[in-house]
Amino acid sequence: HLPVWKRLNRVWSLFSTFPPPQRLCTVFCFRNIQINKTLFVLGVDEQTITDVLTKRTYNQRREIAFAYERRAKKDMISALKGALSGSLETVILGLMKSTAQYDASEIKASIKGLGTDEESLIEIVCSRSNAELMEIKRVYKELFKKDLEKDVCGDTSGDFAKLLLALAKRAEPSSVVDYQKIDEDARALFEAGVKRKGTDVKCWISIMSERSVPHLQKVFERYKSYSPYDMQESIRKEVKGDLEMSFLTLVQCFENRQLYFANRLQDAMKSKGAKEKVLTRIMVSRCEVDLKKIRQEFKAHHGKSLYQTIAEHTKGDYQRALLNLCGGDD
């Protein structure tokens, strides 16, 4: 009799000869056997767990979890929690959620308990598209039986709270450019900020939360004809703290969302080590959205690939998981 691992390898070698539907089913069954063996028979093998789950889509991971539950008679999430720890556990459990579920959970975590993690809250609410925010709100209600808007407003205050609420209430996604309003909006932004003493934050919130991204891109270009500063420089001069970070995140994402994330990743890995919370959140939340474009922006603006930078600033199974998600060295 051949050892179990040799028999499994023989099964796997036949995999490529199957038609696509049978092939996918075989993947789930084989991977399920691997994970089951990893968690219960051979003890914890983080490398196998990492390679299986970080090289699949969310839908495939969900099918693997269903197959695992049928075979092991145990919830795979609970098994993973018992088997893993630290940064690797955070990544793997994050990947077991859909993108919207992950974002909703991160928002909940940022406002849970004493104090608020404003940095996480700002990054998610101010960087997501209208369509993404609408799905996050739906999932948040489903998961936590509460309205996202009420929870966010209950944990923030002042103009910062008003801006987040306005963004959360944005209407259906739009790509409309109102050419008659481009000049009007640019002038209004200037007159509400740099031109006057103090800042009419309400005007800024209104324009940045009610206009489409293509429209705002043209508004920011026109703004330069009125102001000696561009929009980002104006924000830095006019407001501070959480409000400044929120407006800057909005403008940076309106101009180039993938570059914003590339810069966030670079900032998280500037010094020795890495800000793992930021690094994990971006890699997990964007891996099935726009990570390939983020990689391109990272290489173009920072002179080194995202893959190489992650390899330099992380280690162990956590590094392996992030490099698998990254998907390649540019």
C-alpha positions in Angstrom: 0.0 0.0 0.0 1.2 3.5 -0.9 1.4 6.1 1.9 -1.5 8.5 2.0 0.5 11.5 0.7 1.7 9.5 -2.4 -1.9 8.4 -3.1 -3.0 12.1 -2.8 -0.3 13.2 -5.2 -1.4 10.6 -7.7 -4.9 11.9 -7.5 -3.6 15.4 -8.0 -1.5 14.4 -11.0 -4.7 13.3 -12.8 -6.4 16.6 -12.0 -5.3 18.4 -15.3 -6.9 15.7 -17.4 -10.5 16.5 -16.1 -12.9 18.8 -17.8 -13.2 22.2 -16.1 -16.4 21.5 -13.9 -15.0 18.2 -12.6 -11.6 19.8 -12.2 -12.9 22.5 -10.0 -14.8 19.9 -7.9 -11.7 17.9 -7.6 -9.7 20.9 -6.4 -12.2 21.5 -3.6 -12.2 17.8 -2.6 -8.4 17.5 -2.7 -7.8 20.8 -0.9 -10.4 19.8 1.7 -8.5 16.6 2.3 -5.3 18.6 2.6 -6.8 21.1 5.1 -8.5 18.3 7.1 -5.2 16.4 7.3 -3.4 19.6 8.2 -5.7 20.5 11.1 -6.5 17.1 12.5 -4.0 14.4 11.5 -0.6 16.0 11.1 -1.1 18.9 13.5 -1.0 22.5 12.3 0.8 23.0 9.0 0.6 26.8 8.4 2.3 26.5 5.0 -0.4 24.2 3.6 -3.3 26.3 5.0 -1.6 29.5 3.6 -1.0 28.1 0.2 -4.5 26.6 -0.2 -6.5 29.6 1.0 -4.4 32.5 -0.4 -4.3 31.1 -3.9 -8.1 30.8 -4.3 -10.9 33.3 -4.8 -13.4 34.1 -2.1 -16.0 31.9 -3.9 -13.6 29.0 -4.1 -12.6 29.4 -0.4 -16.3 29.3 0.5 -16.8 26.1 -1.5 -13.8 24.6 0.3 -15.3 25.6 3.7 -18.6 23.9 2.7 -16.8 20.7 1.6 -14.7 20.8 4.8 -17.8 21.1 7.0 -19.4 18.1 5.2 -16.3 16.0 5.7 -15.1 17.0 9.1 -18.6 17.8 10.7 -17.0 20.9 12.0 -17.0 24.6 11.0 -13.8 25.4 9.2 -13.6 29.0 10.6 -13.6 27.6 14.1 -11.0 25.1 13.2 -8.8 27.8 11.6 -9.2 30.0 14.8 -8.0 27.1 16.9 -5.1 26.2 14.6 -3.7 29.7 13.8 -2.6 32.7 15.7 -1.2 36.2 15.2 -0.9 38.0 11.9 -1.4 34.9 9.8 -4.7 34.2 11.6 -5.8 37.8 10.9 -5.1 37.4 7.1 -6.7 33.9 6.7 -9.8 34.8 8.7 -10.1 38.0 6.7 -9.9 36.0 3.4 -12.8 33.8 4.6 -15.1 36.9 4.3 -16.3 38.5 1.1 -14.8 42.0 0.4 -17.9 43.7 1.6 -18.1 41.5 4.7 -14.5 42.3 5.5 -14.9 46.0 5.1 -18.1 46.0 7.2 -16.2 44.0 9.9 -13.3 46.4 9.9 -15.6 49.4 10.3 -17.3 47.7 13.2 -13.9 46.9 14.8 -12.8 50.5 14.3 -15.8 51.9 16.4 -16.1 49.1 18.8 -15.3 49.6 22.5 -13.5 52.6 24.0 -12.0 55.0 21.5 -12.3 55.0 17.7 -9.7 53.9 15.2 -10.2 56.9 13.0 -7.4 55.9 10.5 -9.1 52.7 9.6 -12.5 54.3 9.5 -11.3 57.1 7.2 -9.5 54.7 4.9 -12.5 52.5 4.3 -15.3 55.1 4.1 -13.4 57.7 2.1 -11.7 55.3 -0.3 -14.6 53.1 -1.4 -16.8 53.8 -4.4 -20.5 54.5 -4.2 -21.2 51.0 -5.3 -18.8 49.5 -2.7 -20.3 51.6 0.1 -23.8 50.6 -0.8 -22.9 47.0 -0.5 -21.0 47.5 2.7 -24.0 49.2 4.2 -26.3 46.3 3.2 -23.9 43.7 4.6 -23.3 45.7 7.8 -27.0 45.7 8.5 -27.1 42.0 7.8 -24.2 41.1 10.0 -24.7 43.5 13.0 -28.5 44.3 12.8 -27.7 48.0 12.9 -27.4 50.9 10.4 -23.8 51.8 9.5 -24.7 55.5 9.4 -26.0 55.5 13.0 -23.1 53.6 14.4 -20.5 55.8 12.7 -22.3 59.0 13.8 -22.6 57.7 17.3 -18.9 57.3 17.6 -17.7 60.5 15.8 -18.6 64.1 16.1 -18.5 67.6 14.5 -17.7 68.1 10.8 -15.8 64.8 10.7 -19.1 63.0 11.5 -21.0 65.1 9.0 -18.6 64.2 6.2 -18.7 60.5 7.0 -22.5 60.5 7.1 -22.7 62.4 3.8 -20.4 59.8 2.2 -22.4 56.9 3.6 -25.6 58.4 2.3 -24.3 58.9 -1.3 -26.8 57.9 -4.0 -26.4 55.4 -6.8 -23.1 55.3 -8.6 -22.8 58.0 -11.2 -20.4 59.0 -14.0 -22.2 62.2 -14.9 -20.1 65.3 -15.6 -22.2 68.5 -15.4 -20.1 70.8 -17.6 -22.1 73.8 -16.6 -21.3 73.2 -12.9 -17.5 72.5 -13.2 -16.5 76.2 -13.1 -19.2 76.9 -10.5 -18.0 74.1 -8.2 -14.3 75.0 -8.6 -15.0 78.6 -7.7 -17.2 77.6 -4.7 -14.5 75.4 -3.3 -12.0 78.2 -3.6 -14.3 80.8 -2.0 -15.3 78.4 0.8 -11.6 77.9 1.7 -8.5 79.7 0.6 -10.2 82.9 -0.4 -11.8 83.6 3.0 -10.8 83.5 6.7 -11.9 80.2 8.1 -13.4 77.4 6.0 -17.0 76.7 4.9 -16.7 73.0 5.5 -20.3 72.4 4.7 -19.7 73.6 1.2 -16.7 71.3 0.7 -18.7 68.3 2.1 -21.6 69.1 -0.2 -19.6 69.2 -3.4 -17.3 66.2 -2.6 -20.1 63.9 -1.5 -22.7 64.8 -4.2 -20.7 64.9 -7.4 -19.4 62.1 -9.5 -15.8 61.2 -9.6 -15.3 62.2 -13.3 -17.0 65.5 -12.5 -14.8 66.2 -9.5 -11.6 65.3 -11.4 -12.5 68.2 -13.8 -13.4 70.5 -10.9 -10.0 70.0 -9.3 -8.3 70.8 -12.5 -10.4 74.0 -12.9 -9.7 74.8 -9.2 -6.1 75.5 -10.1 -7.1 78.5 -12.2 -8.7 80.1 -9.1 -6.3 79.1 -6.3 -2.5 79.4 -6.0 -2.6 75.9 -4.4 -4.0 72.7 -5.7 -6.9 71.0 -3.9 -4.7 68.8 -1.7 -2.5 71.8 -0.7 -5.6 73.8 0.1 -6.9 71.1 2.4 -3.7 71.0 4.3 -3.8 74.7 4.8 -7.5 74.9 5.8 -8.3 72.0 8.0 -6.5 69.7 10.5 -6.8 66.3 12.2 -9.4 63.7 11.1 -11.1 66.1 8.8 -7.9 66.9 7.0 -7.1 63.2 6.6 -10.6 62.5 5.4 -10.6 65.2 2.7 -7.1 64.2 1.6 -8.2 60.6 1.2 -11.2 61.6 -0.8 -9.3 63.8 -3.2 -6.4 61.3 -3.6 -8.9 58.5 -4.4 -10.9 60.8 -6.8 -7.7 61.5 -8.6 -6.1 58.0 -8.6 -7.5 55.4 -6.1 -4.9 52.7 -6.9 -2.0 55.2 -6.3 -3.6 56.1 -2.9 -3.4 52.5 -1.9 0.1 52.1 -3.3 1.2 55.1 -1.2 -0.6 53.7 1.9 1.3 50.4 1.5 4.6 52.3 1.0 4.0 54.3 4.2 3.2 51.1 6.1 6.6 49.6 5.1 8.8 52.7 5.3 10.8 51.7 8.3 12.1 48.5 9.7 9.2 46.1 10.1 5.8 47.0 8.9 2.5 48.5 10.1 0.8 45.1 9.9 -2.7 46.3 10.5 -2.6 48.7 7.5 -0.7 46.2 5.3 -3.1 43.3 6.1 -6.2 45.4 5.6 -5.2 46.7 2.2 -3.9 43.4 0.9 -7.0 41.5 2.0 -9.6 44.1 1.0 -8.1 44.8 -2.5 -6.8 41.4 -3.5 -9.9 40.6 -5.6 -10.6 44.2 -6.5 -7.7 46.1 -8.0 -4.5 44.8 -6.5 -2.8 44.3 -9.9 -3.3 48.0 -10.7 -2.0 48.9 -7.2 1.1 46.9 -7.9 1.7 48.8 -11.1 1.3 52.2 -9.4 3.6 51.0 -6.6 6.4 50.0 -9.0 5.9 53.2 -11.0 6.1 55.6 -8.1 8.3 53.9 -5.6 11.0 52.3 -7.8 10.6 48.8 -6.4 7.9 46.1 -6.7 5.3 45.6 -4.0 6.4 42.0 -3.9 10.0 42.8 -3.1 9.0 45.4 -0.5 6.7 43.0 1.3 9.5 40.4 1.2 11.9 42.9 2.9 9.5 44.0 5.7 7.7 40.8 6.7 8.7 37.2 7.6 7.4 33.7 8.1 4.0 32.4 7.2 2.6 36.0 7.3 5.0 37.0 4.6 4.1 33.9 2.6 0.4 34.7 2.8 0.9 38.3 1.6 3.3 37.4 -1.2 0.7 34.8 -2.4 -2.0 37.5 -2.4 0.4 39.9 -4.2 0.5 37.4 -7.0 3.8 38.2 -8.6 7.0 40.3 -8.8 6.7 43.1 -11.3 
